[in-house]
Amino acid sequence: MRNQTSYRNVSKPKAKHFFALFPAVLMLVMANFAIAQAPASAPTASPSDRTVPARRPTPPVRPNAVEPRAIAEMLPLVSEPANMDFGFLPPNTAGEGIVLLRNTSDKPLTINLVQPSCKCTTTSDLVGKQIPPGGTVELQIKLDGAPAMGVRRSSVKVMVDGYGRALEVVVKGEVSLPVRIVPPYINAIEQKNMTGRVILESTNKKPFRILSSLGGPISIQGFDGTKDEPRSSYVVGYDLTALSTDLPSYIYFETDAPEAGVVDVRVRQEKAPKKPMIAVMDVRNNVGLIPSGTSKEALFILTNPGIVLESVTTTSTDATVALARTEPAKGGGVNAFVTVTPRDGFTGILLLPVTFKTATQSADFQVIANVRQGQKLQ
């Protein structure tokens, strides 16, 4: 019995070793538990994951996509000349011309569209017309006349089969008398430009004289009418300061140029002209020269369809007016011809108020003329 080993004696050292390690094991378990219960922290963003400002998405590339500029360059159709410029046009006179449409490719082109930008422009009908390789077709263009002075612009688009872009021909013309004023208006809004200069020049480069003016004092700069020969261009100074409380709507100049007896420059101001109750193409009608002792007709284009005039009168004592006749106008309106007869002894610039009346409406218009003795109609 003395040589038998006691079980209790053998286990005693091992138990001591286990209890010595127990605190460390407990701390490790508690640390792992704390980590498991803690909220997850945001992952550190790599440089490639950092937020960048939003960009507009790039459109998908279509197969065989072509830039618009390239499309324009590829269109094998050109106009000769590139644009239609009618230059100066007398009032109520249409501009007519022809441009050549040239096929610059080695294949025939078929026209499928010819489209003016406004009703004032008409063209020949070329839809369905085929242009042979290297060949041309004529495109006739007409810009309708107008009574109002100034530049008129429109355009004509031409398209051919197989191409999505159109050829555009710009159409332009300036309605003007043989003498024009540059600039065409004086901006006197808020009492600005009360003094200044304008240029009177002949569009055909022929010399002329300035005979008189109306609407404010003027001075012809660098010209002495008693000794200098007529010129084709004049620099004219104006002064509206004395008229600041009642500015004129226009400054008028009387000249001896054929078909340009009276020219005017508009004075823009705050008060806008009233719109007449009877629609008209232009409320002002410049009939030019009326020799003393004669009469002349003024044409007013009324745009109200089917309008019936009852009378035409004036409150002026410088001339008499009478409704000569009416006739259908283009677009469903009415052309009204008014006979104007200056009184005996009147000469110079005639500014004649004219009142048109129907059964229910009335409207005030104006006739402009210059009356001269001893002169004949051109």
C-alpha positions as CSV (number, residue, x, y, z in Angstrom):
1,M,0.0,0.0,0.0
2,R,3.0,2.2,0.6
3,N,3.9,2.0,-3.2
4,Q,0.5,3.0,-4.6
5,T,0.2,6.5,-5.9
6,S,-2.7,8.6,-4.7
7,Y,-5.0,10.0,-7.5
8,R,-5.4,13.2,-5.5
9,N,-1.7,13.7,-5.3
10,V,-1.3,13.4,-9.1
11,S,-4.1,15.8,-10.1
12,K,-3.1,18.6,-7.7
13,P,-0.3,20.1,-9.8
14,K,-2.5,20.2,-13.0
15,A,-5.3,21.9,-11.2
16,K,-3.0,24.6,-10.0
17,H,-1.8,25.3,-13.6
18,F,-5.4,25.6,-14.9
19,F,-6.5,28.1,-12.3
20,A,-3.4,30.1,-13.0
21,L,-4.4,30.5,-16.7
22,F,-8.1,31.1,-16.0
23,P,-8.0,35.0,-15.6
24,A,-6.2,35.4,-19.0
25,V,-8.7,33.2,-20.7
26,L,-11.6,35.1,-19.1
27,M,-10.3,38.4,-20.3
28,L,-9.9,37.1,-23.9
29,V,-13.5,35.9,-23.9
30,M,-14.8,39.2,-22.6
31,A,-12.8,41.2,-25.2
32,N,-14.3,39.1,-28.0
33,F,-17.8,39.6,-26.7
34,A,-17.3,43.4,-26.5
35,I,-16.1,43.4,-30.1
36,A,-19.1,41.4,-31.3
37,Q,-21.5,43.8,-29.5
38,A,-19.9,47.1,-30.8
39,P,-21.6,48.8,-33.9
40,A,-19.8,48.2,-37.2
41,S,-17.7,51.2,-38.2
42,A,-17.7,52.5,-41.8
43,P,-15.1,51.0,-43.9
44,T,-12.2,53.3,-44.9
45,A,-12.7,54.4,-48.4
46,S,-10.0,53.8,-50.9
47,P,-9.0,56.7,-53.3
48,S,-11.0,55.0,-56.0
49,D,-14.1,54.8,-53.7
50,R,-14.2,58.4,-52.7
51,T,-17.3,60.5,-53.6
52,V,-16.9,62.7,-56.6
53,P,-19.2,65.4,-58.0
54,A,-22.0,64.0,-60.1
55,R,-21.5,64.3,-63.8
56,R,-23.9,64.5,-66.6
57,P,-24.3,61.0,-68.0
58,T,-22.5,60.4,-71.3
59,P,-25.1,59.5,-74.0
60,P,-24.6,56.1,-75.5
61,V,-22.8,56.1,-78.8
62,R,-25.0,54.9,-81.6
63,P,-23.4,52.8,-84.3
64,N,-22.2,54.9,-87.2
65,A,-23.2,58.1,-85.3
66,V,-22.0,61.3,-87.1
67,E,-21.5,64.8,-85.5
68,P,-24.0,67.5,-86.8
69,R,-21.1,69.4,-88.3
70,A,-20.1,66.4,-90.2
71,I,-23.6,66.0,-91.5
72,A,-23.6,69.5,-92.7
73,E,-20.3,68.9,-94.5
74,M,-21.6,65.7,-96.0
75,L,-24.8,67.3,-97.5
76,P,-23.9,67.2,-101.2
77,L,-26.2,70.2,-102.1
78,V,-25.1,73.8,-102.4
79,S,-26.8,77.0,-103.5
80,E,-25.3,79.4,-106.1
81,P,-25.2,82.1,-104.9
82,A,-25.3,81.0,-101.2
83,N,-28.0,83.6,-100.4
84,M,-30.5,85.8,-102.2
85,D,-29.9,89.5,-101.6
86,F,-32.3,91.7,-103.5
87,G,-30.5,94.9,-102.3
88,F,-32.7,98.0,-102.2
89,L,-36.4,97.6,-103.1
90,P,-38.8,100.5,-103.7
91,P,-41.9,100.4,-101.5
92,N,-44.6,97.8,-102.5
93,T,-42.2,96.3,-105.0
94,A,-41.4,92.6,-105.0
95,G,-37.9,91.2,-105.3
96,E,-37.5,88.2,-107.7
97,G,-34.5,86.1,-108.5
98,I,-33.1,82.6,-109.2
99,V,-30.5,80.5,-107.3
100,L,-29.0,77.3,-108.7
101,L,-29.1,74.2,-106.5
102,R,-26.1,72.1,-107.4
103,N,-25.6,68.4,-106.7
104,T,-21.9,68.0,-105.7
105,S,-22.1,64.2,-105.4
106,D,-21.8,61.4,-107.9
107,K,-25.3,60.2,-107.3
108,P,-28.7,61.8,-108.2
109,L,-30.5,63.7,-105.5
110,T,-34.3,64.0,-105.2
111,I,-35.8,67.1,-103.6
112,N,-38.5,66.3,-101.1
113,L,-39.0,69.7,-99.4
114,V,-38.9,73.4,-100.4
115,Q,-40.1,75.5,-97.4
116,P,-40.1,79.3,-97.1
117,S,-39.9,80.6,-93.5
118,C,-42.8,83.1,-94.0
119,K,-45.8,83.9,-96.2
120,C,-43.9,86.9,-97.6
121,T,-41.7,84.5,-99.6
122,T,-42.8,82.1,-102.4
123,T,-40.8,79.7,-104.5
124,S,-41.1,77.5,-107.5
125,D,-42.4,73.9,-106.9
126,L,-39.4,71.6,-107.0
127,V,-40.6,68.7,-104.8
128,G,-39.9,65.5,-106.6
129,K,-37.4,67.1,-108.9
130,Q,-34.2,65.1,-109.4
131,I,-30.8,66.7,-109.7
132,P,-28.3,64.7,-111.7
133,P,-24.7,64.1,-110.4
134,G,-22.9,67.4,-110.8
135,G,-26.0,69.0,-112.2
136,T,-28.2,71.9,-111.2
137,V,-31.8,73.0,-111.0
138,E,-33.2,76.6,-110.8
139,L,-35.0,77.7,-107.7
140,Q,-37.1,80.8,-108.2
141,I,-37.6,83.0,-105.2
142,K,-39.9,85.9,-104.7
143,L,-40.0,88.3,-101.7
144,D,-43.3,90.2,-101.6
145,G,-43.3,94.0,-101.6
146,A,-44.1,96.0,-98.5
147,P,-44.9,99.7,-97.8
148,A,-42.8,100.1,-94.7
149,M,-39.2,101.0,-94.9
150,G,-36.5,98.7,-93.5
151,V,-34.7,95.4,-93.9
152,R,-36.9,92.3,-94.6
153,R,-35.5,88.8,-94.0
154,S,-36.7,85.3,-94.6
155,S,-35.2,82.0,-95.7
156,V,-35.9,78.9,-97.8
157,K,-35.1,75.4,-96.6
158,V,-34.4,72.6,-99.2
159,M,-34.2,69.0,-98.3
160,V,-33.3,65.9,-100.4
161,D,-33.9,62.2,-99.9
162,G,-31.4,60.4,-97.7
163,Y,-30.2,63.4,-95.7
164,G,-31.7,64.7,-92.4
165,R,-30.2,68.2,-92.7
166,A,-31.6,71.0,-94.9
167,L,-29.9,73.5,-97.1
168,E,-30.9,77.0,-96.0
169,V,-31.0,79.9,-98.4
170,V,-31.2,83.3,-96.7
171,V,-33.5,85.8,-98.5
172,K,-33.0,89.6,-97.8
173,G,-34.1,92.9,-99.2
174,E,-34.2,96.5,-97.9
175,V,-37.4,98.5,-98.6
176,S,-36.1,102.0,-99.3
177,L,-36.7,105.2,-101.3
178,P,-33.8,106.4,-103.5
179,V,-32.7,108.4,-100.4
180,R,-32.5,106.7,-97.1
181,I,-31.6,107.8,-93.5
182,V,-29.0,106.0,-91.4
183,P,-29.7,105.1,-88.7
184,P,-33.5,104.6,-89.4
185,Y,-34.5,105.9,-86.0
186,I,-33.5,108.1,-83.1
187,N,-33.8,106.4,-79.7
188,A,-35.1,109.3,-77.5
189,I,-36.6,107.1,-74.7
190,E,-35.9,108.7,-71.3
191,Q,-34.8,111.9,-73.0
192,K,-31.7,110.2,-74.5
193,N,-30.0,111.3,-77.8
194,M,-31.8,114.6,-77.8
195,T,-29.0,115.9,-80.0
196,G,-27.1,114.0,-82.6
197,R,-26.5,113.3,-86.2
198,V,-28.0,111.2,-89.0
199,I,-26.8,110.5,-92.5
200,L,-28.9,111.1,-95.6
201,E,-27.6,109.2,-98.6
202,S,-28.8,108.2,-102.0
203,T,-28.9,104.4,-102.7
204,N,-28.1,105.0,-106.4
205,K,-25.1,107.3,-105.6
206,K,-26.8,110.2,-107.5
207,P,-26.5,113.7,-106.0
208,F,-29.5,115.5,-104.5
209,R,-30.4,118.5,-102.4
210,I,-32.2,118.8,-99.1
211,L,-34.9,121.4,-99.6
212,S,-36.5,121.7,-96.2
213,S,-37.3,119.8,-93.0
214,L,-40.1,119.4,-90.4
215,G,-40.0,118.1,-86.9
216,G,-37.2,120.0,-85.3
217,P,-34.2,122.3,-86.1
218,I,-31.5,120.7,-88.2
219,S,-28.0,121.7,-89.5
220,I,-26.3,120.3,-92.6
221,Q,-22.7,119.8,-91.5
222,G,-19.9,120.8,-93.8
223,F,-22.1,122.0,-96.6
224,D,-23.0,125.5,-97.9
225,G,-26.1,125.4,-100.1
226,T,-25.3,128.8,-101.6
227,K,-22.0,127.6,-103.2
228,D,-21.5,123.8,-102.9
229,E,-22.6,121.4,-105.5
230,P,-25.3,118.7,-104.6
231,R,-23.9,115.6,-102.9
232,S,-25.0,112.0,-102.7
233,S,-24.6,112.0,-98.9
234,Y,-25.1,114.5,-96.1
235,V,-24.3,114.5,-92.4
236,V,-27.2,116.3,-90.7
237,G,-27.3,117.4,-87.1
238,Y,-30.5,117.6,-85.1
239,D,-31.5,119.1,-81.8
240,L,-34.7,118.1,-80.0
241,T,-34.0,119.7,-76.6
242,A,-36.5,122.5,-77.2
243,L,-39.2,119.9,-78.0
244,S,-38.5,117.6,-75.0
245,T,-42.1,118.0,-73.6
246,D,-43.7,117.2,-76.9
247,L,-41.4,115.2,-79.1
248,P,-42.3,114.6,-82.7
249,S,-42.9,111.1,-83.9
250,Y,-40.7,111.7,-86.9
251,I,-38.3,114.2,-88.4
252,Y,-39.1,114.8,-92.1
253,F,-36.7,115.9,-94.9
254,E,-37.8,117.2,-98.3
255,T,-35.4,116.5,-101.1
256,D,-35.3,117.0,-104.9
257,A,-34.4,113.4,-105.5
258,P,-36.8,111.7,-107.9
259,E,-39.1,109.3,-106.1
260,A,-37.8,110.5,-102.7
261,G,-39.6,113.8,-102.2
262,V,-40.0,113.2,-98.5
263,V,-37.9,110.9,-96.3
264,D,-38.1,110.6,-92.5
265,V,-36.4,109.2,-89.4
266,R,-38.5,107.9,-86.5
267,V,-38.1,109.3,-83.0
268,R,-38.6,106.5,-80.6
269,Q,-40.1,107.5,-77.2
270,E,-42.1,106.1,-74.3
271,K,-45.5,106.7,-75.7
272,A,-46.4,103.9,-78.1
273,P,-48.7,104.6,-81.1
274,K,-52.2,103.5,-80.7
275,K,-53.2,100.4,-82.7
276,P,-55.9,101.3,-85.2
277,M,-59.3,99.7,-85.0
278,I,-59.1,98.9,-88.7
279,A,-56.1,96.7,-89.4
280,V,-53.8,98.1,-92.2
281,M,-50.5,97.1,-93.6
282,D,-49.0,100.5,-92.8
283,V,-50.7,103.4,-91.2
284,R,-48.5,105.9,-93.0
285,N,-48.5,106.2,-96.8
286,N,-45.7,108.2,-98.5
287,V,-46.9,109.2,-102.0
288,G,-43.9,111.3,-102.8
289,L,-44.1,114.3,-105.2
290,I,-47.5,116.0,-106.0
291,P,-47.0,118.8,-108.4
292,S,-49.0,121.9,-107.5
293,G,-52.5,121.9,-109.1
294,T,-52.6,118.1,-109.5
295,S,-53.9,115.1,-107.5
296,K,-52.4,111.8,-106.6
297,E,-53.7,108.4,-105.3
298,A,-52.6,106.9,-102.0
299,L,-53.0,103.1,-101.6
300,F,-53.8,101.7,-98.1
301,I,-53.9,97.9,-97.8
302,L,-56.6,97.0,-95.3
303,T,-56.1,93.5,-93.9
304,N,-59.5,92.9,-92.4
305,P,-61.3,90.3,-94.6
306,G,-64.4,91.7,-96.3
307,I,-64.2,95.1,-94.8
308,V,-66.6,97.7,-96.3
309,L,-65.5,101.4,-96.2
310,E,-68.2,104.0,-95.9
311,S,-66.1,107.2,-96.1
312,V,-62.6,108.7,-96.0
313,T,-62.2,112.2,-94.6
314,T,-59.5,114.7,-93.3
315,T,-59.5,117.5,-90.7
316,S,-56.7,119.3,-92.5
317,T,-57.2,122.4,-94.6
318,D,-54.0,121.8,-96.6
319,A,-55.7,119.2,-98.9
320,T,-58.9,117.3,-99.7
321,V,-59.3,113.5,-99.8
322,A,-61.8,111.2,-101.5
323,L,-62.3,107.5,-101.6
324,A,-61.6,106.7,-105.3
325,R,-62.2,102.9,-105.3
326,T,-61.6,99.6,-103.5
327,E,-60.6,96.2,-104.8
328,P,-59.8,92.8,-103.2
329,A,-56.3,92.5,-101.8
330,K,-54.1,89.5,-101.6
331,G,-55.0,87.4,-98.6
332,G,-58.6,88.5,-98.3
333,G,-58.1,92.1,-97.4
334,V,-59.1,95.3,-99.3
335,N,-57.0,97.8,-101.3
336,A,-58.3,101.3,-100.7
337,F,-57.3,104.0,-103.1
338,V,-57.6,107.6,-101.8
339,T,-57.3,110.6,-104.0
340,V,-55.3,113.5,-102.4
341,T,-55.6,117.0,-103.8
342,P,-53.4,119.8,-102.2
343,R,-55.1,123.2,-101.9
344,D,-54.0,125.9,-104.2
345,G,-50.9,127.7,-103.1
346,F,-49.7,125.0,-100.7
347,T,-46.0,123.9,-101.2
348,G,-43.6,121.9,-99.1
349,I,-44.1,118.8,-96.9
350,L,-47.7,117.7,-96.6
351,L,-48.6,115.6,-93.5
352,L,-52.2,114.8,-94.0
353,P,-54.4,113.0,-91.3
354,V,-56.9,110.7,-92.9
355,T,-59.9,109.0,-91.2
356,F,-61.3,105.7,-92.5
357,K,-64.9,104.8,-91.4
358,T,-67.0,101.7,-91.7
359,A,-70.5,101.1,-90.3
360,T,-69.0,100.3,-86.9
361,Q,-65.4,101.4,-86.7
362,S,-63.0,104.2,-87.6
363,A,-59.2,104.5,-87.8
364,D,-56.8,107.4,-88.3
365,F,-54.0,107.0,-90.9
366,Q,-51.6,109.5,-92.6
367,V,-50.6,110.6,-96.1
368,I,-47.2,112.1,-96.6
369,A,-46.2,114.0,-99.7
370,N,-44.1,117.0,-100.9
371,V,-45.9,119.6,-103.0
372,R,-43.9,121.6,-105.5
373,Q,-44.6,124.2,-108.1
374,G,-43.3,123.8,-111.6
375,Q,-42.4,120.1,-111.2
376,K,-43.8,117.1,-113.0
377,L,-44.3,113.6,-111.8
378,Q,-41.3,111.4,-112.5
